[in-house]
Amino acid sequence: MSKKLFVGGLSWGTTEADLRGAFAEYGEITDVHVAVDRDTGRSRGFGFVTYADGDQADRAIDRLDGQTLDGRTLRVSAARERRPRD
């Protein structure tokens, strides 16, 4: 079953391709998304990586949380469902 990861602490210059490259060695990735500000188009400093398999995602969390990418320390955890807005 697929599992989505939250990746915080991204550099403003980190692209979806960079993120995919950093996470690809831990399993099959089905989706990568870097959040961008809708007004400026600049990265908001976080993104999401979805793995096809939950065990692969757990391995990525164990190996990449606290590691450095593009000069920034990553915070990697299981993504939580978004709360509904009022």
C-alpha positions in Angstrom: 0.0 0.0 0.0 1.3 3.5 -0.9 2.5 5.9 1.8 3.1 9.6 1.5 6.0 11.4 3.3 6.3 15.0 4.4 9.7 16.5 3.7 10.5 19.7 5.5 13.5 22.0 5.6 13.9 22.1 1.8 16.1 24.8 0.2 14.2 27.3 -1.9 16.2 26.0 -4.9 15.3 22.3 -4.4 13.3 21.0 -7.3 11.0 18.0 -7.6 13.7 16.3 -9.7 16.2 16.9 -6.9 13.8 15.5 -4.3 13.0 12.5 -6.5 16.8 11.8 -6.9 17.4 12.0 -3.2 14.6 9.6 -2.3 14.7 7.2 -5.3 17.3 4.7 -3.9 14.8 3.7 -1.2 12.0 2.4 -3.4 9.5 3.0 -6.1 8.2 6.6 -6.0 4.8 7.3 -7.5 4.6 11.1 -6.9 6.8 14.0 -5.8 5.5 17.5 -5.1 7.4 20.6 -3.8 4.9 23.2 -2.4 5.3 26.6 -4.0 3.8 30.0 -3.1 1.1 30.8 -5.6 1.9 34.5 -5.7 5.7 34.3 -6.1 6.2 30.8 -7.5 9.0 30.3 -4.9 9.3 27.1 -2.9 7.6 27.1 0.5 10.4 24.9 1.9 8.5 21.6 2.1 7.3 18.9 -0.1 5.8 15.4 -0.3 7.1 12.1 -1.7 4.8 9.1 -2.2 6.1 5.6 -2.3 4.3 2.6 -3.8 5.1 0.5 -0.7 4.9 1.6 3.0 8.0 -0.4 4.0 10.1 1.5 1.5 8.7 4.8 2.8 9.6 3.7 6.4 13.1 2.9 5.3 13.4 6.4 3.6 12.3 8.0 6.8 14.9 6.1 8.8 17.7 6.9 6.4 16.9 10.5 5.4 15.4 12.2 8.4 18.2 14.6 9.6 20.3 14.2 6.5 21.4 17.2 4.3 20.1 18.1 0.9 21.2 21.3 -0.9 22.8 22.5 2.3 19.7 22.1 4.5 18.8 19.5 7.1 15.7 17.5 6.1 12.8 16.6 8.4 11.2 13.5 7.0 8.0 12.0 8.5 4.8 10.3 7.5 2.4 12.8 6.1 -0.7 13.6 8.0 -4.1 14.1 6.4 -5.0 17.8 5.8 -7.5 19.2 8.3 -10.6 20.6 6.6 -10.8 24.4 6.4 -13.7 26.3 7.8 
